[in-house]
């Protein structure tokens, strides 16, 4: 493996960050609209179709990946053995079931990748996991600010999952990733066309980044292997800690800003953060 070179300079202006933030807000706004509409009897395919329609109406021109929806034990990726199982199916939502919505819209090249967890009716296990997710958001930010290698941050998340008595479910994603870099897409392929669930422009951009980063001993994919044995690369990272307990899984996914000497979440005005704030105020 090539020796890790000097990290690149942070590539975005405040105006760029504002556009990424707008795209992320748009994505979460559509997820919340679907969450308000969703009810028992709705299938995963119906949910992803509605999510896509909402995003396109809001001005989305392309997708980093197609929208996903997982219901019931599929939120914890139970019995997932092939990538095809990530795509929406005919699973119907039932009372008490958890669900996860995941979408990655692109507007004027600015990409967001978000994960929204919810439930229909009562589910005490989901309530506990949803509250505990706050710990992972704080942990990841603290570790990245300390400039720990990405594979070690992954290990710290694993240790916290074990301490909670939960399962690491992001390890089921292709490449076992807990996150990946996000850039402004500049590829010239056809917009709105996807291959294996990923936009053609996404694949062009990701392929170029993989080659470039590997030449410098880095990877745009954040996992627990050798390729992630480097300090966080300046830029934007979509981070998605995904935890599970038995038949219930939940995650958030949002953009983390990493500069040459600091890190912060791009936006705190997000559904899961508001939920934690509401819970904290209610119990104060």
N, C-alpha and C positions, 0 to 999 in steps of 0.2 A: 504494500500500500504506500502511495506517495506520502511524504511528510506533510503534516498540516501546515499550510502557509498562513501568512498574516490575514486575519479576517477582513472581508471587504468593508468599505464604509457603508453606513446606513443609507439606503438608496432612495428614500422617499422624503418629499417636502410635506409641510403641514397641510397644504392643499390636497396632496395625494391622500394623506391620512384621513382627511375629512371625507373624501370620496369613498374610501374603503369603509369608513364608519357608516356612511349613508347606505351603502350596499348591504352591510350587515344588518342595519336597522330595517331595511326593506325586507330582508329574508326573515328576520324574526317576526316582523309585522304580519307577513303572510302565514307563518307557522301559527301565530296566535289566532288568526282568522279561521284557519282550519280547525284548531283546537276548540274554538267556540262553536263550530258547526258539527263537529264529530259526535257520534252517538252510537249506541249499540245497534248492530246490524250493518254498519259501514264496513267495507272491506279495505284492505291495504291498497289495492289498486285504485279504488275510488278516492281514497285520501290523497294518494300521490298525484292523481289526475287533477284534483281540485287545487292542490298546492301549486302545481305547475301552471294552471290557468291563472291563479292569483299573481304569480310572479311575472308571467308574460304581460298581463294587464298593467302591472306596475312598471313596465319598461325593461324587463330583463330580455337580453338579446341572445344570450348563450348560457351554458351551464358548465361548471367545472366537472360536475357529474350529475346524472339524472336524480330527481327527488326519490327518497326512500321513505318507507313507513314500515314499522315493525310493531306487531300487536302481541300481547300475551307473553308467553315464554320466548317468543322470537325477539323480544327486547333484550333478552340475556343471551341471544345467539345459541340457545340450546339445540344440539343436534345439527349444527351447521358443519358441513363437510366440504362444500364447494362454493366458489364465489357466486354462482347462480342463485344460491339461497338468500343472498342479500336483497335481491330484487323483490319488489312488492308482489304479493300473491293474493289468493282468495280468502285468506284468514279474515274472519269477521270479528269485529270488536264486540265484547260482551261486558255486562255490568261487572265492575271491579277490576277490569283488565288495565294494565299499564300499556302505554304506547310511546313510541319515539318517532319523531319526524326529523328528517335530515335533508337539507337542500344546500346547493352551492351555486348561487346565481352569479352571473357576470354582467356588469353594466359598464359600457365604454372601456372594457378591459379590466375594470376593477372587480376583483373577485372576493366573495365571502363564502364561508363554509360553516354552517351552523347546525346544531343539534338541539332539539326541543323535546323534553320529556313531559309526559302528562299521564293522566289516569281518568277513567270514567267510573264515577261512584267512589266507594270507600276502598282503600287498600292501605292498611297500616304499614306493611313492609315498604311499599313505595314511599310513604311519608318519611320513614326513617332514612332510606337511601337518599331521597331528595334533599333532606337537611344535611346529611353527612357529605354531600358533594362539595359543600362550602370549604371543607377541610382541604380538599384536593386543589381547589383553585388557589387557596392561600399557599399551600405547599409548593406547587409548581412555580408560582411567581417568586417565592423566596429562594428556591434552589437556582432558578435561572438568573436571578439578580446576583447570586453568589458565583456565577460563571462556572457552575459545575458542568462537567461533560454531560451531554444529553442522555447517554446510556445510564449514567449514574442518577440523573433526575428520574428516569424511568424506573430504576431500581428503588428509589425512595418512594415513588408512588406505589409500587408493588408492595413494599413493606407496610405502608399505611393501609392498603387494601387488606392485607393479611391481619393487621392489628384490629381492623373493624370486623373481621370474620366474613369478608365478602370475597367474590371472585373477580379477577382481572378479566374483563370481556373484550377490551381493545386488542388483546393479543390474538383474537379471532380474525381481526381485519387482515387483509392481504399485507404481508410484510410485518405483521404484529405491531403496526404503527399506533402511537398515541398522538401523533401529529405530523404535519407536513408544512413545508414552506408555501406561502401564497405570494404571487407576484401580480403585476399588471400584465395581462395577456397582450402580447403584441404579434402573435402568429397570424398568418393570413389565410388559414384554412377556412372552409365554409362554417359560418356561425350556425348554431342550432343543430348541428349534425353530431351524433355521438357514436362511439365504437366501444363495445363492451361496457356501456354505462358511463363512459367518460367522453367529454366533448373532444372533437378532433383537434381544436385549437389547444385544449388542455394537454392532450397527449404530445403535441408538437413542442409546447413550452416545457412540459415536464421532462421530456426526453433530452432536450437541450440542457436543462438545469442539471439533470443527473450526470451527464457527461462532464459538464463544466465543474461541478462541485467535486466529483470523484477525482478529477485531475488535481484538485487542491486538498485531497484527503478529507473531504466533507461530504455530507449527504443532505439532500432536501427532505428526506424521509426520516422521521424521528422514531426510532425503535430501541431495542435493547441489545443490539448486536454490535459487532466491531465497527461498522460503518458510522455509528453514532458516537464513537469515542472522540468527540471533539466538543469544544465550548459552543454555546448557542451562536449560530451565525446571525449577524445583524440583518434585520428584515422583518417580515411578518410571518407568523406561524399560526396555522389553524390547529388548536389543541383540543383533544377530545378524550379526557379520561372517562372510561365506560366501566361501570361497576355493576355487579349482579349478586343477587342472593336468591337461590333456588329458581323460581320461575319469573323473577322480576329483575329487569335491567333498567338502568337509567344512565344518561350522560348529559353533559353540556358540551357544546363545541363553539368556540369563539376565537377571535383573533388576538394574539399576543404580540405586542410590539417589542422587538429586541434591538436596542441601539448598541453602540460600541461599549458603553459603560453603564447601561441601565436596562430595565425592562418594565413594562406595565401593560395591563389589559387595555385594549383599544377603547373600550366603552364599558362603563359600569351600569348604564341604563338598559339592562337586559332582563328578561322575565325571571330567570333563576336568581339573579342578584336581588331583584325587587322582592321576590318571595322570601329570601333569607332576611332581608331588612324588615319586612312585614312581620315575620315570625319573631324576630328579635324585639321589635317594638311591642308586640302583643304580650310577650312574656316578661317585659321589663317591669 
